[in-house]
Amino acid sequence: MSANGTTRGDVLQFDVGLINASTKKYLTTELGNVNVNGTALKIKQVWTLNPASPDGKLFFLTNKVAKMGMMNSYRLTYDKYGKVTAEKMDEDTSPDLMQKFLVEPIGDGKFAIKAETLDYLSGSGENPTCKAKTPGPSEMWSIQLAIHPQVNIFSVQRHQFAHLDSEREMVLFNEDIPWGGDAVITLIWDAKASQYLIQASDDRYVNAGGALSKDMTAEALFALEFHGESIAFKNGGKYLSVGGRDGELKTRKATVGNEALFRLEDSAPQGVFFSLGNNKIVSMKQDIHVSANQHEESDTETFQLECAIGKRNEWAIRSTNGKYWAMDAGKQDILNKGSSRKEACLFELVYGDEGTVSLRAVSNGKFVGIKSSGPLVASGSEVTNTEKFRFKLSNRPNLVLKGEHGFVGLRKMLECNRTTADSEIIQVSYENDGTYIFRGRDETKAWTADGDGNYTLSEGAPEKFTLEFLERSKFLIRASNGRLLEGKQHGEMRATGVEANKSTLWEF
């Protein structure tokens, strides 16, 4: 485990939107100016809660925006008169600026935000101020997470991850590595209640007593609390916590201890590699050598793709026992022995026609193929059938897509500018030819393209897509016409893209 207690160190920052209870609008900044006029959660309305004190009670609120290819950070700031601005952060920024805030839960999913050395943040006027001595309706805020809603949840106390136990029909915290689709948890924002639903992989919701239900009842709504890098979930005056031998999740106490603190992590893609060289599945079951020698899928045939930090399309490949694919110095055999991403061999994914993918080892520039008996070896100078694989994504039975302009959702057509994830889920159906069909909640309906190239759900001939993993938690979606799915600001989504850019990358 890494120093912060998680297995990959991919703890998600708390990117949030702040909604004023009085105006129902978002706290917004643009080049240093701050107001409360945002009607949707876009980049100007996203603030990162950065811990600013050892006890986890104080936070900086930072907005990041790209301008002319540069990422600029603006931090919410107040002066002695209560005036609120957003100061650009750089090497010359004074460390004495007043920028720390208490984020105080006040019940029913609402918060009061208090300047460390002054008063409460008010959003009723044209410009927010920190002048209110006590919080009234204008000083109450809802906090909506701006992260992708499909996450892995890590218990601070147990140092283990949540997953759905289908036999016990409960969410348990007893996995050292979040493995499989049952470890993917979806956090669903209920705007009316200003609270969250915690959805397990079978579409049911966690209730306060630990049971799972298909209904969105009051028992399934949880108010968030922020404690440094950790988060807590509260219902009916008590906090969700882990307990018992298997880490059962249910409400227990009215106070927050480590058993009630959690961290959210990116859910990395996991799947199965099929070798076209011998029509067998890649596995780490038999010995240290990674080999294409199996006919059935299990955890030992499932691998996790972890993008190297700060890199594009350079991947460490992890096995269910926590080890990474690696090569000894000067050797070409792929061994399941790397103990960290630093020791792992990185691979570039090179996509071919008909849903195939090849792996090129970054260390020697060679393509990974198979020996006659199945072991993988990075020795190919070009891609032949021996170096071709198909990758089946296995830990996204349901898919939530988020593009440059928002989430994908269904009106009459499928659109890509929704503020929140749609209740019309995307069921991922893998076809044996390396393609995917996206189906709706009604499995008889799938994504189909009309004469103008717009997508909708229908019982017509389904579109077949291939997925090209490119960045951490982001992929390209290639349609049957060879073009990439591309999103537009007004919601249009068509297969017209020709290169990887902001409009063709989809967070999953």
Secondary structure, 3 states (H helix, E strand, C coil): CCCCCCCCCCECCEEEEEEECCCCCEEEEECCEEEEEECCCCHHHCEEEEECCCCCCEEEEEEEEEECCEEEEEEEEECCCCEEEEEECCCCCCCCCECCEEEEEEECCEEEEEECCCCEEECCCCCCEEEECCCCHHHEEEEEECCCCEEEEEECCCCCEEEEECCCCEEEEEECCCCCHHHCEEEEEECCCCEEEEECCCCCEECCCCCEECCCCHHHCEEEEEECCEEEEEECCEEEEEECCCCEEEEEECCCCHHHCEEEEECCCEEEEEECCCCCEEECCCCCECEEEECCCCHHHCEEEEECCCCCCCEEEECCCCCEEECCCCCCECEEEECCCCCCCCEEEEECCCCCEEEEECCCCCEEEECCCCEEEEEECCCCHHHCEEEEECCCCEECCEECCEEEEECCCEEEEECCCCCCCEEEEECCCCCEEEECCCCCCEEEECCCCCEEEECCCCCCEEEEEEECCEEEEECCCCCEEEECCCCCEEEEECCCCCCCEEEC
